[in-house]
Structure formats: C-alpha cells, structure tokens
C-alpha cells in the first residue's frame, strides 16, 4: 500500500514491507503549501515507490521538512516550491550539512518529477551535485610500502594465471572441430570462438603474400601457378575509413517521417494543450482557501450532469485521496478540479459529506475521464487516410510522456537534417535560431547557432549551421516545449539523444497512439546520432536528386551544406561537407567500377560521350594486360582496378538522366550555353545530354527517359490543331527522347 497524506491533523501514513505502519504528524503552521508539496515528494521516496522502508527514515525526512521550511521562512520565502529561486537554494544548501541538503534535494526532485513545478534553473540545481560531501567519501590515504608490495604481487599473479588460462584455452581450441558437425563439446565451442573473421583474414593475408612474392624464397615456395583466395587484395586499403554504419533505409524513412509529422502536425495542438494546463494551474493557485458554499458546489455538479461532461480523474492518489478510503466510489474523482470549478482551492470533509449523495449520483451518470486532450482537434493522418483526433484522452503523466516524445522528434529532425554531432546538439541553447536572412526574392537562409566541441579547446568555439526550414522549425518547437519559463541561454536539451530516448520514441510510434495517426512502424535496430549523421552524408552523396523523406529534397540539403561551408570555411559544417565529398568520391569509384565490369561483359554505354568512355576502358584493359605479362603475380582485383579508374572517377558528375564526365571544360555544352568557359563544375540545370560530347547514358537512366517519352506523348495528344508550332517543338523533343532510349537499348543488348 502506498504512503498517504492525511488531514486533520496533517500527517503522513506509511506501510512498510515488514507489515508495520507508521504515522507522522507534520506541523504546517509556518508554510502549509510548501509542507504539503514536500510531503508529496516524500510519498514517492517511501515504499513502494522509493527505497524508504522504515519509520526511522520517515522521521529523518520529517525533520528535514521542518528544517527546510523554517530556514526558508527566516529568509523571507513563504510560498510554494514554484517560487523557489536558484540563488536562495544555493545559499541555504551551502550552509547546510550533507544529510539536510541531500534529503531536501531528493524530495524536491521527486515532487518535480510528478508535477514539473520547479523553474528550469532551479530544477537544474536540484539535480546537480551536492555542495556538502558525505563525511565518509573523503579520499583514502595512500598505500604504504607493505600494502603496495602486496598489491603488486596480486596483480602479477592474476596476470600470469590469466595468460596461462588463455594459452590453455587456445591449445584446447586447436584440438576442436566444427561444433555443428561434431557436437557442442568444450573443445569445439572454443574452436568456434577463436575462429573469428579477423583471425581468418590475417591467415589469408599471410598465405596471399607468400604466394605472390614466392621469388624471394630460394629453398621453399608455393607452386608457381597457385592463386589462393582469388580476387583478394594483398592488404587492406589504407586510410581511416568511416566505420559508422548508416541507418538502414527501412528504419530511417519511418523514423524521420514520424519525427517530421510530430513536429509539423502534433506539436501545435500539444503546445496549446500545455498552455491551457499552465493557465489552469496558475488560476487554481490563485483561488482562495475559504470555506466553500454548498450551493456553488451543487451547481457545478448539476452543470456536469446537464452538459453530460465527465468529471476529471484523480491525477495523483497520494495527493488527492487524503481522508477518502480506498473503496470509496469518489476515490477516483479529482476533488481539487471540482473545487476549482466552484471557485475554491479544495473541498473539506464536511462539505463533501453534505454533497456526497448528489456527487455519487452524478459520477454514476456522466462517468470519469482523463483531464487532458478532451475534444481534441482533427488532424490529417500521416498516411493520408482521412482525419483523426490528434490525441486520445491523457492523464497528467501521459501528457508529460507525449511532450517527451515530441521533444525527441524535434531533436531527431535537427540531427537528421543538419548532420550535427551529439556534442553540437547538446551545446544548443534557447535563442539558437539566428534571425532568417533574405537571400533573394522569396528566399530565406536559416541558421542555427551552437558550439563545436570536438577537436577544440576546453569549452568549444561558437559556430553556426545553415539549415533547411524543417530543421529550423524543429528548433523552434524544441524551444517552445521548454515552456514560458525558459530563458535565453538555457540548454535546449535537458538529456542526451541516447538509446533510451530512441527506444521510447520507437515504442510510441509503434504503439496504439502512433498507429492511430497512421505512422509507419519503425523496425527494431540500433540508432545513434552518429548513424544519422553518416546516413545524411551518404544520402547527399549517392542520391543528389532524390528525396530524403517526404517533401525533404536532398538537393536543398546539399545546397545549404555548401552554403554553410562558404560562410564558415573552418567550421563544423565544412567538416561535414568533407565527409560528404569523401562519400561522393567512394560513390564515383563504385559507379565507374560497375560500368567497367559491364563493359567487360559486353554492355556498352550510350550517348555522345560513349566512344571516349569505351576508349578509356580499353586503355585500362591494356594496362592490366601489360602488367600481367610483365609480372605473373599481378591479379586484376577490384581494389587494383579501382586505383586505375580513380582518375576518371574524380571527374564524374551525376545527372538525373545521364553521367557527366567533366574531363575537358572547353567541350562542356552547358558552359558554352551559359558563356562561362572557365567554370570548374558542370551546370546541371542547363545539361542537354543528347548533344553534349561528355555525357553518357546507362541502363540506370532508362526509366527517366521512358517516363519523359510517356509524358510528352500524352501532352502532344492533348494539344489542339491551332497550336502547330508548339506541337512541332514537342514532337522534336519526343523524337530525341525516343532516339536516346533506342541507343540505350541497343548498347545493352
């Protein structure tokens, strides 16, 4: 049974695991509001909510309540916990002992966890480190020579025994066999444990090296024709490759889609609900505590019946039940809310006895509901299948949980659409949104301010990120969710975007609330901010003309990343752009290698630049053939071929319907049309790949050209007879597209 706060007189009733009970009478004559709030926090520190499980523990906390309230009263504070200040608490705790400070911090933290009553700066102080260390936590004295010698002997003994055990396990593993074939004995299990890919790779590299450099060995060598593990390189590629895996697309799409939906669709009504709750709490706190008029209370009850409006459910058992028994039919009714409707702070026992019959009959007639999100506005489902209420009925705890989910969504959007690191996200504060800059007619540039920590001096350095509107909007929502008490400079994140928050977000999306809104379930799997950053870099590099998520163009993300680099060449966004460029270089090498392998299989490129590309591939064949003739140990593995193709991979630019091999700017048709012969990159918006001598078409581009043919055929058929000129122009474009399709088909058959 949970602890309870009882009245007349004010007392705390506790039941412990031993079966015993305890009743502590508390003096509330000095500051009744603060005493009751601290008792509420104490309820959640006692059994079964907390670890307090004895009468002695409860007595200690009661003494701390008397001390805390008395000290604050002498310092001029006579209000509730909402009026506590950071400076006042710091001054009080600085002079207190360890136990008083520790116990008062715990009660305030427990109270705030349930009611969110503390101001943000006070909440941060309450959850911080103690000013007064525990007397038993002082540093231990240093080891003397005898103790140090004993510790050294023990460490050496453990090291020798561990090394001996490892050698014995290794010897046992060498005698084992495949456990799937010969049973799960100890030897076979150790065999499987030690037979790791890294160990096998080390053995392969040793054998490959001995085979390829056999001429160095005069007395013994492999057979000259032996080619072990064909296609494997002699060594691993050099360099510090990025080993962080990206988020798989089946996980990334629903994750980002849900986060955008919550920020853009759910956040506005949620903010209105939170604002309404704050206004209600403020109005109720200002109500008088005078005795209630029976006529007013009965009128409120009758209005509920006439309007068929359910009563509010009891928010907190310990706070609102008080002197009502557990089996009372009114035990689930929030009497504080009912009193507030009648213009008073609370209902006393005598008043409740006078209206009990009327109230019980009304409760039976209209029922009880959760107090929040009643009459929720309709919103469009995420899947477009009609409209639904933006939320079901919520308790106070449910409203806090939903607020946390939307906070996580806003932080996910910022990271996923900007590429910020976790450290840079944590350095964002209220006021991080730099006022938009007019970049042209109808165009705005959005920036978010933060600090770069990685690789910088202690404390980091200020920096700014150029972002798209969706990320800027997410930062605005994150600020608003902190409430009106948040001040400029307060942290935007109160907790890191870690695995726990990703898990809670996934559970909400996959649960009944998320599915009612038409959100796509998020599959299980690891999620980190580093993975989101890597995913964005890969998406910009590999799919420059595609969509990252619904309505989020990768082209826009690429542009703002480049603008961020141009604005601050040494900033964090420049480093992210370098990661994107590295991924683009790898992408180009993969694409060129794939086209070279198709060329070897007889599938040729098409387009005006096909002849030059085929000639280049033929020259690679010649180089490989000459190298093999000069040294029989040379094998044309993918890694070696990629090295030969690196030159042309560096000039490859991806178009929507073609590959551009920007080898000679003087031949680029787009630069001639634009009159910019000295440009260092092609102008994709002016590309005419059917005529440019450096453009090629491949099977991956066929769907784009086929779709263009279908659209133009439909449009030509809809043109009237009086528009002959327009029809002739479109027919010429259609003939060109049909010709491109024919050349692609002819080259691949």
N, C-alpha and C positions, 0 to 999 in steps of 0.2 A: 504494500500500500504506500503511495507516495506521501511525502510530507505535505502538511496543510497549514494554511494560515487561518486562524480562528479569531473571532471578535468577542468583545465584551467579557473579559478584557482581551486586548490584543495578545495573542500567544501563538507559538509555533508547536505543532503536534507532529512527532516523528515516530515511525515504526522501523525497527532495525531487524537485520537478518536473524538475530538471536531470538526474536519473538517479543522482546521487550519494547516498551514505548517510553516516550519522553515528552513532557510538556514544559515549554519555557515561556514565562510571561515576559513580555518586552515592553519597556517604557517608551511611549510615543508622544510624550507631552512636549518635548522640545521641537521636533520636526516630524510630524506624523507622515507626511508624504514620503520623505526620504527613508524613514524607518521601514515603511511598507515596501518600498522598492528594493531596499537591501534584503529584506526578508524574502522577497520573491527570488532574488538571486541566490539566497541561501537554500531555498527549496530545491533548486537544480544542482546544488552541491552535495545534498544529502541523499541517502539511499531512497529509491533505487536509481535516481538519475545520476548521482555522483558517487564519490568514494567515501563521503562522510557516513559513518555507520556506528556511532556511539554517542551517548549523552554528553560525554566529556568534549567531543568535537563540537557538538552543537553549542555547548556553553562557551567554548572559546570564541566561536564566531559571534555569539550574542554579545560578549564583552567587547569585541571589535566594533560591532554596530554602535554600542553605547559610546565608545571612544571616538569613532569616526564622526557621528552626528554631533557630539558635544564639541569636538575640536572645530568643526566647520561652523557651528553656531557662534563660537567665540571669535571666529574670523569673519563673521558677518553673512554667512550663507545660511538661509532659512528655507530655500526652495527644494525642488526635487533634483533628480540626477541630470535632467536635461539642462539645468542651469550651471552645472559644474564647469569650471574652466581648467585649462591645462596648467596655467601658472599657479592657480590655487592648490591643485592636487600635488604638483611638483613640490611646492613649498611645504605642504603638510607631510608628504612622504619622506622628504629629505630629513626631517627631524624625527620621524617615527623609527621604531625598531623593525627588525626583519619580519616578525610574525604579524604585527599590526598591518604593515604595508602589504605583505603577501596575501593575507586573508581579505582585506578590503579590496584589493585588485581583483581577486577571484570572484567576489560577489558582484562587483560592478561588471566584470566581463560576462558572467552568467546572465545577469539582468539584460545587458545589451544584446546578447545573442538571441534573446527571446523577443525583445521589444525595440531594438535599434534606437534607444532613447538618447544615447550619448552623442555629443558633437563629434565630427570626424577627427579633429585633432586630439580630443580627449580619448576617443577610442584607441587611437594610435599609442598614446601614452600608457593607457591601461594595459594594453597587450605587449608593451615593451619590457625591457629588463628592469629588475629591481634596483633601487638605489642602495638598499641595505643588504649586503651579502649575509648568508647564513653563517653563524659563527663556526660551524663545522666544515665550511667549504674553503678555509684558508689553505694556501699551498703547503704541501708536506715538506718536511725538512729533507735535505739532500742525503743520498746514500753515504754511509761510512764505508771504509775500505773493505771491511769484512762482508757487508751486505753486497757491495758491488762485485766482489770476487765470486760470491755465491751465485749472483745473477748471471755473471759471465759464464760460469761453469754450466749452469742450467741451459743457457742459450746454445752453447756449443754442443751439449748432449742432445738437445732437441734437433739441432741441425744435422748431426751425424746420424741420429736414428731416422730422421725423415729421408735423408739421402739413401741410407741402406734400404729403407722400405720402398723407395722409388725404384732402385736397381732390382730389388726382388720382384716387384710388380712388372717391370719391363721384361725380366727374364721369363716370368710366367706367361706374359702376353706373347712372347716369341714362340712359345710352345703351343699356343692355342690355334684354333681353326675357326672357320665361319660358323657362328652360333646358329644361323638359320639352317645350316646343313648338318651340323654335328652336335646340336644341343646347347643349352644355356648353362654350361659349366663355368666355374670361375675363370679358368684359363681362356675360354672362348669369349667371355664377356670382356676381359681385359684386352684381348686381341682386337675386338671391335672398337673399344675405347681409344686405343693407341693408333688405330688405322684411320687417322683423320685425313681430310683432303690436303691440308698443309704439309703433312708428312709425305703423302704420296707425291705431291708436286715437287718437293725437294729431291726425292729419289728420281723422278722423271728428268729433272734438270741435270742431275749428275750423269745419268745414262746418255742423254742427248749430247751433252758436252763431250763425253768420252768418245762417242761415235763420230761427231763432226770434226774433232781435232785428233783423229787417230794417227795422223802423220807425225805427231810429236812423240809418239811412243815407239821405241825401236825393238823392244823384246816381246811385247804382247799388246794386242789390239783387237777390236771387233772386226768382223768380216767387212771388207771394203764396201759391199753393197747394202749393208744394214742401215735402215732408216727408221729408228724407233720412234714411236708416237708421232706419226706424220702430221704435219701442219702446226706442231707446237713450236713456239719461239725458244731460242736458247736461254733467254732470261726474260723476266717480267719487264714490262715497259717502265722506263724510268720516270721520275717526277712524282709529285704529291697529288695523286688523283683524289677527287672528292668522293669519299666512300659513303656519304649520307644518302640513303635511298630516298627516292621521291615517294609521295603518297600515290598509291595506285589509283588510276582514273575511276574505277567503280566505287572507290571510297571518297576521292576528292570531290567529284561532282556533287553528290548529295550533301557532303559536308559544307561546301561553300554555298550551294544552293539554299540549304536550310539557314545558314548564317545570314545570308543576304535577305531572305524572306523575313526573318525575325527582326532584323534591323530596320527594314523598309516598311513592313506591314504591321508587325506586332508591337514594335516599340512605341508608336504614337498613342494607341489606346492604353498601353501599360503605363506610360508616363502620366496620362490623365487620371488613371485609377490611383496611382501613387500620390498624385497631387490632392485628389479628393480625400484620401486617407489622412494625409498630413493636416488638411484643413479640419477634418473631423476630430483628430486628436487634439489640435490646438483649441477648438471650440469647447470640447469636453473638459479640458484642463481649466478653462476659464469659468466653468459653471460653479454656482455656489453650493456649499455643502449643507445648506439649511434643510430642515425637515420638509419632506415632500407633501404636497397637497394631494389627498386621495382622489379628489375629483379630476385633477390633471392627469394622474396616472391611469385612472379608469378610462378617461377619454382617449389616451394614447392606445390602450389595449383595444378599445372598440374600433378605432381607426384601422388597426391591423385587420380586424375581422371584416369591416366594411370593404376595405380595399383588397381583401384576400392576400395580404402581404405577410409572408412568413417572418417569424422572429429570428434574430441573429443567434447563431450557435455560440455556445460558450467557447471563447478563444483559449483560455488557459484555466485548467481545472483548479490549480492551487490558488490562483489569484482571485477567481470569481465564485467558487463554490462556498468558501468560508464556512458559515454555520449551516449550510444546507446538507442534508445527509446524502449518502451515495445513491440511495434508491429513490430519491425524491424525483417526481415527474418534472420538476422545474430545474433539475440539476444541469440540463443541457442548454438552458436559456441564458443568454448573456444579459444579466440584470443591469450591468453598467450601461450597455447600449440602450436598454429600455428606460433607465433613469435619465440618460442624456436627452432622449426624446421628450421627456416630461420637464426638462429644464433643470435637472439636479444632477449632482455628481454620483450619488449612489442611493440605493434603497436600503433602509434599515429593516431589521427583523419584524418590528411591529407593523410597519407599513405593508410588508409582504404578506403577513398573516391576514391583514384586512382585505387584500385583493386576491388572495390565493385562489379562491373558487373561480372567480372571473378569469384569472390568468390561465389556470389549468384548462378551463373550457376553451379559451381562445387558442391555446397552444395545440390542443387536440383538433381544433377546426382548421387552422391555417398551417400548422407544422413549423419546423425549424430548418433554416438553411444557413450555409456558409455566408459570411457577411460581404465578401468581395466579388466583384465582376458580375453583379446582378444586372440583367438587361444589357448584356454585352453587345456592342455594335457588330454588324455583319462585315466580314472581310472576304475577299476572293481567295479561294483555296489555292495552294501552291501549284497544284496540278491542273488548275483551270476548270475543275469540275463543279462550278457553282459557288455559292456563298455559304459561309458558316459563321457562327459566333466566334469572335477572336479568342475567347477563353470560356471554359466552364466555370462553375462556382468554385471559389477558392477560400480557404482559411487564411489567417494571417501568415502562418508558416508556408502555405502553398504559394502565397503572393511573393514572399521573400525568395522561395526557390525559383519561381519563374523569373524574378528580377535577376537572379544569379545566372540563369540560362541565357537571358538576353545580353547580359554583360559579357559572357563568354562569346556569344555570337559576334558582338561588336569587336572584340579583340581578335577573333579569328579572321574577320574581314580585313582588319588593318594589316595583319601579318601576311595573309594570303595574297593581298593585292598590292603590297608595297615591298615585300621581301625583307622586312625588318627582322633583326635578330631579337631573341628574347631579352637580352640586356638593353637593347634600344627601346623596346616596347615598355620595359619596366621604368625607363627614365622619362617617359611621357607624363606630363602634368596637366592639371586643369589650366586651360589657356593655351594648349599646344597648337590650336588651329590658327595658323597665320592668316590674316585677312586676305581674301582672294585678290589676285592681281588681274586686271584686264589685259589679256594677251592679244586682243583683236575684237572686231565687231562680233558680239555674241559669244566670245570665247573667254574663259577664265582659267587661270592657273591656280591650283590648290596646293598648299604646303602644310606639312606637319612638322613641328619642332620637337626635337629630342636631344639626347646626348649620346655620343659614341664612346663606349667604354673599352671595347676590345682593342688591344694594342695601343692604348692611350695612357697618359699619366693618371695617377690616382684621382678619381672623381670624374674622369672623362672630359670631353670637349663638346660644346654646343654644336648642333648640326641641324639641317633641315632636309626633309624629303619632299620631292614633288610627287603628288599622288593624283589618282583619278577621283571623281566626285564620290563614288561609293565608299572609298576609304575615308575621305574627309567627313562624310555623313556619319560613318560608324564612330569616328572620334567624337563627333557632336553628341551622339546618343550615349556613348560611354560617359561623357561629362554630365549629361542630364540625369543619368541614373544614379549619380552620386548624391543627388538631392540639392536643395537650395542652400544648404549649409556649407557646401564645398566652396573653397576659396581658390583664387589664382595661385598656382604653385603647389596645390595639393596633388599627391600621386594619383594618376589616372587608374592604375591597377593597385588594388589592395591585396592581391595574391597573385603568384605567378601563373602563367598559362601552362599548366603542367598536365600530367597524365590524368590526375583526378578530375580536373575540370573538363578535359576532353571526354572522359568516361561519362560524367554526369550529363554532358551535352548530348552524347550519343544515346544515352538511356532515355532522355526526354523526347528526342526526335523519334526514336523507335517505339516509344510508349503510346498510350492512348491519346494523349494531348497532341503530340506531333502528327500522328496518323489521322486524327480528326481534321487537321488542317491540310491534309494532302501532301505532306512532306515525304520524300523518298527515304526509306530506311538507310542508315549508314552501316555498312558491314563492319564486323569486328576487325581489329588490327591496330598496330601501334601508330600513334600520332604525336608529333612534336613540332615545335616552331621551326627547327632546323629542316625538317622534312618539307614543311610548307614553303620555306624559302627556296629549297632545291627544286621543288615542283614548279614554282613560278619561273625560275631561271630556265628550266628545261622547256616549259611550255612556250615561253617567248622565243627561245632558240629554235625549237622544232616546228612550231605551228604559228608562224608570224601573222598569217591572215585569218586565223580561226577564232573560236570563242573559248575563253577560259571557263565561263559559266554563262547562264542565260543573261543576255544584254551586256556582258562584260567583254569588250573587244580586246584581244591580245595586242592588236596594233596600237590601241590607246595606251596600254601598259608599257609597250616598248617605247613609245614617244615620250611619256613622262619620265621614264627611267633615263633616257638620253638627255632630256632637259635638266633633270636633276644633276647629272654628271657635268653638263655645260655650266650650270650655275655654281657648283662647288666641285671643281675637278679633284680635290683631295679628300672629299667627304665620303661618308659611308655608302651613298648611292653610287659613287664611282666604283667602289669595290664590288658592289652587287652587279654593276654593268660589266665589270671584268669577268665575273663568274658567268654571266650570260654569254659574253664573247667567247669564253673558253668552251662553253657548251655548244655554241654555234660552230666553232672550229671542229669539234668532235663530230657534230652532226654532218658537216660538209664532207669530212673524211669518210664517214659511213655511207653517205649517199654516193660519193664518187666510186668507192669500192664496190657498192652494189651494182652501179651501172657498168663498171668494168667487168664484173662477173657475168652480167647479162650479155655484154659484148662477146665474152669468151664462149658463151652458149649460143651465139648467133642472133641475139636480139639486139638490133641496132637502134640508135637514137634517130629521131626525125627532126625536121626543121632546118632553117638556113644554116645554122652552125654545126649541123651533124657531121659534115665532112671533116672539119677541123678536129672535132672531138674524137672521131674514129681514128684519125691520123695520130693523135696523141696516144690513144690506147694501143695502137700498133707499135708506137715507139717504146712503150712500156714492155710489150711483148719482146721486142728486140733486146732491150736491156737485160731482161730476165734470162733470155736465151744465151746471150753473150756471157753473163755471169756464171750460168750453169756450165757452159763449155770451158771456161777458164778454171772453175773450181767445182768439182762434182759434189762437194758438201753443201753448196748453197741450195736452199729449198725456198720456193716462192710461197711462203706462208702469208697469211693475211697481214700480219704485222709488217713484214718486209715490203709487201705491195703497197700498204698504206703510206709507208715512208716515201715510196716513189711517186705516189699520187698526191702527196701533200702540196706540191707546187700549184697544181690546178685547183685543188680544194680551197686554197686561200682566195681564189677569185670567183668562187661560186656564190651567186645570189639567187634566192628562191623567189620566184614569181607565183602568182595564183595559178597560171596556166602554162608555165614554162620554167626552165632553168636558164639563168643568165650567166654566161662565162665571161666576166668583165676583164678580159686579158688586155685588150687594146682600147683605151677610151676613145681614140680617134675613129674607131669603127662603130661605136655605140650609136644606134639610130636615135635613141631618146635624147642624148646630149646634143646631137645635131639639130633636132627639132626644137630643143629648148635654147639653143645658142650658148651652151655652157661647155665647151670642149675640154676645159681644164678640171672638171668635176672629178672627184675621187671615187664616187659611187654612182651606180645607175639610178635613173629616175623611174621607179616602178610605175608611177601614175601615168607616164607617157609611153609605156612599153608597147610596141607593136611587134610581137614575137614572130608573126608570119613573115616579116620583112627584115628583121634585124639579123645581121650576119653572125652574131654571137649568142643567139637564142636557140635552144633545142627543146624538143617535145618528147615526152616519155609516156609509157603506159599509165603512170600515176596521174597524168594530166588529161587523159581521155575523158573522164566523167565531166570535167569542166567544159570542154569543147562540145561534148554531146548535149549538155544542158543548154549551152548557148545556141546550138542549132535548133533545138526544140522550141525555145522561146522565140527565136526570130521567125520560125515558120508560122507559129501561131499569130504573131504580131502582123506579119505580112498578109495573112489571110483576112485579118480584120480591117485592113486599110481600104478605103473606098477608091473608086475609079478616078476621082478627081485629084488624087494625090500621087500622080505618077512619078514625080521626081523623088519623093520620099521613098516610094516603093522600090524604085530602081536602086537607090543608095543602099537600102536594107538588103536587097537581093544580092548586091555585090559583096556586102559583108557576110551574108549567108554562104555564098559560093566560096569565100575564103575559108570560113569555118569548116565547111564540108571537105575542102581540099586538105586542111590540116588533119582532120580526122582520118582521111584516106591515107595520108603519109604515115601517121602513127600506126595504123593497122598494117600497112604494107611492110613497115620496118620490123614489126614484131612477129611476122608470120614467115 
